[in-house]
Amino acid sequence: MPPLAVLGSREAERFPEKFRGLGRGHYDICDAEQFDLVLDSSKLEPSERAQRVAGALKA
């Protein structure tokens, strides 16, 4: 899960006039420890994320 600042920046790009704060509102609800695979999209390129998902599916 990317840092909250990254989520806020993405929201601002996607929805310049509405839906602000959705990432902040849901940030604490998601607990990364509850998932088998956690990918930080602020650090990994799409191809890297895809490779990790494919690897997890094979395992």
Backbone as JSON Lines, residues from 0, in Angstrom:
{"i":0,"aa":"M","n":[0.85,-1.17,0.0],"ca":[0.0,0.0,0.0],"c":[0.9,1.23,0.0]}
{"i":1,"aa":"P","n":[0.65,2.16,-0.9],"ca":[1.51,3.35,-0.95],"c":[1.25,4.27,0.25]}
{"i":2,"aa":"P","n":[2.2,5.14,0.53],"ca":[2.02,6.11,1.61],"c":[0.8,7.01,1.35]}
{"i":3,"aa":"L","n":[0.25,7.52,2.41],"ca":[-0.95,8.35,2.33],"c":[-0.74,9.57,1.44]}
{"i":4,"aa":"A","n":[0.43,10.15,1.46],"ca":[0.72,11.32,0.61],"c":[0.62,10.96,-0.87]}
{"i":5,"aa":"V","n":[1.07,9.76,-1.23],"ca":[0.99,9.3,-2.61],"c":[-0.47,9.1,-3.01]}
{"i":6,"aa":"L","n":[-1.25,8.5,-2.13],"ca":[-2.67,8.31,-2.42],"c":[-3.37,9.65,-2.63]}
{"i":7,"aa":"G","n":[-3.07,10.62,-1.78],"ca":[-3.67,11.95,-1.91],"c":[-3.31,12.61,-3.23]}
{"i":8,"aa":"S","n":[-2.08,12.46,-3.65],"ca":[-1.63,13.02,-4.91],"c":[-2.35,12.37,-6.09]}
{"i":9,"aa":"R","n":[-2.52,11.06,-6.02],"ca":[-3.22,10.34,-7.09],"c":[-4.69,10.76,-7.16]}
{"i":10,"aa":"E","n":[-5.32,10.92,-6.0],"ca":[-6.71,11.38,-5.98],"c":[-6.83,12.75,-6.64]}
{"i":11,"aa":"A","n":[-5.91,13.64,-6.32],"ca":[-5.95,15.0,-6.88],"c":[-5.8,14.98,-8.4]}
{"i":12,"aa":"E","n":[-5.0,14.05,-8.91],"ca":[-4.84,13.94,-10.36],"c":[-6.09,13.36,-11.02]}
{"i":13,"aa":"R","n":[-6.67,12.36,-10.41],"ca":[-7.82,11.68,-11.01],"c":[-9.12,12.47,-10.86]}
{"i":14,"aa":"F","n":[-9.29,13.07,-9.7],"ca":[-10.55,13.75,-9.38],"c":[-10.27,15.16,-8.89]}
{"i":15,"aa":"P","n":[-9.97,16.08,-9.8],"ca":[-9.56,17.42,-9.37],"c":[-10.61,18.17,-8.54]}
{"i":16,"aa":"E","n":[-11.88,17.85,-8.7],"ca":[-12.9,18.65,-8.01],"c":[-13.75,17.88,-7.02]}
{"i":17,"aa":"K","n":[-13.65,16.56,-6.97],"ca":[-14.48,15.81,-6.04],"c":[-13.8,14.52,-5.6]}
{"i":18,"aa":"F","n":[-14.41,13.82,-4.71],"ca":[-13.93,12.55,-4.16],"c":[-12.61,12.67,-3.41]}
{"i":19,"aa":"R","n":[-12.3,13.84,-2.93],"ca":[-11.07,14.0,-2.15],"c":[-11.22,13.35,-0.78]}
{"i":20,"aa":"G","n":[-10.19,12.73,-0.31],"ca":[-10.18,12.15,1.02],"c":[-10.59,10.69,1.08]}
{"i":21,"aa":"L","n":[-10.92,10.08,-0.05],"ca":[-11.31,8.67,-0.02],"c":[-10.14,7.79,0.44]}
{"i":22,"aa":"G","n":[-8.95,8.07,-0.05],"ca":[-7.78,7.29,0.36],"c":[-7.54,7.42,1.86]}
{"i":23,"aa":"R","n":[-7.62,8.62,2.36],"ca":[-7.43,8.86,3.8],"c":[-8.51,8.15,4.6]}
{"i":24,"aa":"G","n":[-9.73,8.2,4.1],"ca":[-10.85,7.58,4.81],"c":[-10.76,6.07,4.88]}
{"i":25,"aa":"H","n":[-10.12,5.47,3.91],"ca":[-10.02,4.02,3.87],"c":[-8.65,3.49,4.28]}
{"i":26,"aa":"Y","n":[-7.72,4.37,4.49],"ca":[-6.32,3.97,4.73],"c":[-6.17,3.07,5.95]}
{"i":27,"aa":"D","n":[-6.8,3.44,7.04],"ca":[-6.65,2.67,8.28],"c":[-7.51,1.42,8.3]}
{"i":28,"aa":"I","n":[-8.44,1.31,7.37],"ca":[-9.31,0.13,7.31],"c":[-8.55,-1.06,6.78]}
{"i":29,"aa":"C","n":[-7.67,-0.82,5.82],"ca":[-6.9,-1.9,5.2],"c":[-5.7,-2.24,6.06]}
{"i":30,"aa":"D","n":[-5.62,-3.48,6.46],"ca":[-4.5,-3.96,7.27],"c":[-3.65,-4.87,6.39]}
{"i":31,"aa":"A","n":[-2.47,-4.42,6.04],"ca":[-1.61,-5.17,5.13],"c":[-1.3,-6.57,5.64]}
{"i":32,"aa":"E","n":[-1.35,-6.78,6.93],"ca":[-1.05,-8.09,7.49],"c":[-2.13,-9.12,7.19]}
{"i":33,"aa":"Q","n":[-3.28,-8.68,6.71],"ca":[-4.37,-9.59,6.41],"c":[-4.27,-10.16,4.99]}
{"i":34,"aa":"F","n":[-3.31,-9.73,4.22],"ca":[-3.18,-10.16,2.83],"c":[-1.97,-11.05,2.65]}
{"i":35,"aa":"D","n":[-2.07,-11.97,1.7],"ca":[-0.95,-12.85,1.38],"c":[0.12,-12.13,0.58]}
{"i":36,"aa":"L","n":[-0.27,-11.11,-0.16],"ca":[0.67,-10.37,-1.0],"c":[0.36,-8.88,-0.88]}
{"i":37,"aa":"V","n":[1.38,-8.1,-0.56],"ca":[1.22,-6.65,-0.45],"c":[2.22,-6.01,-1.39]}
{"i":38,"aa":"L","n":[1.73,-5.12,-2.26],"ca":[2.57,-4.45,-3.24],"c":[2.48,-2.94,-3.04]}
{"i":39,"aa":"D","n":[3.61,-2.28,-2.93],"ca":[3.64,-0.83,-2.79],"c":[3.78,-0.22,-4.18]}
{"i":40,"aa":"S","n":[2.69,0.3,-4.7],"ca":[2.69,0.83,-6.06],"c":[3.47,2.14,-6.18]}
{"i":41,"aa":"S","n":[3.9,2.7,-5.06],"ca":[4.73,3.9,-5.14],"c":[6.2,3.54,-5.33]}
{"i":42,"aa":"K","n":[6.54,2.27,-5.13],"ca":[7.93,1.83,-5.25],"c":[8.15,0.86,-6.4]}
{"i":43,"aa":"L","n":[7.11,0.17,-6.84],"ca":[7.24,-0.86,-7.87],"c":[6.6,-0.42,-9.17]}
{"i":44,"aa":"E","n":[7.26,-0.71,-10.26],"ca":[6.7,-0.43,-11.58],"c":[5.59,-1.44,-11.86]}
{"i":45,"aa":"P","n":[4.66,-1.12,-12.77],"ca":[3.58,-2.06,-13.09],"c":[4.08,-3.45,-13.48]}
{"i":46,"aa":"S","n":[5.15,-3.53,-14.25],"ca":[5.66,-4.84,-14.66],"c":[6.19,-5.63,-13.46]}
{"i":47,"aa":"E","n":[6.8,-4.94,-12.51],"ca":[7.29,-5.61,-11.3],"c":[6.12,-6.14,-10.48]}
{"i":48,"aa":"R","n":[5.06,-5.35,-10.37],"ca":[3.88,-5.79,-9.63],"c":[3.26,-7.0,-10.31]}
{"i":49,"aa":"A","n":[3.17,-6.96,-11.63],"ca":[2.61,-8.09,-12.38],"c":[3.43,-9.36,-12.15]}
{"i":50,"aa":"Q","n":[4.74,-9.23,-12.18],"ca":[5.61,-10.39,-11.97],"c":[5.41,-10.98,-10.58]}
{"i":51,"aa":"R","n":[5.27,-10.12,-9.6],"ca":[5.07,-10.62,-8.23],"c":[3.71,-11.29,-8.06]}
{"i":52,"aa":"V","n":[2.69,-10.74,-8.71],"ca":[1.37,-11.38,-8.67],"c":[1.44,-12.74,-9.35]}
{"i":53,"aa":"A","n":[2.07,-12.81,-10.52],"ca":[2.2,-14.07,-11.23],"c":[2.96,-15.1,-10.4]}
{"i":54,"aa":"G","n":[4.02,-14.66,-9.74],"ca":[4.79,-15.55,-8.89],"c":[3.99,-16.06,-7.71]}
{"i":55,"aa":"A","n":[3.18,-15.2,-7.12],"ca":[2.34,-15.61,-5.99],"c":[1.27,-16.59,-6.43]}
{"i":56,"aa":"L","n":[0.75,-16.42,-7.65],"ca":[-0.26,-17.34,-8.15],"c":[0.33,-18.73,-8.42]}
{"i":57,"aa":"K","n":[1.59,-18.78,-8.83],"ca":[2.24,-20.06,-9.09],"c":[2.54,-20.8,-7.81]}
{"i":58,"aa":"A","n":[2.78,-20.07,-6.74],"ca":[3.17,-20.68,-5.45],"c":[2.05,-21.42,-4.77]}
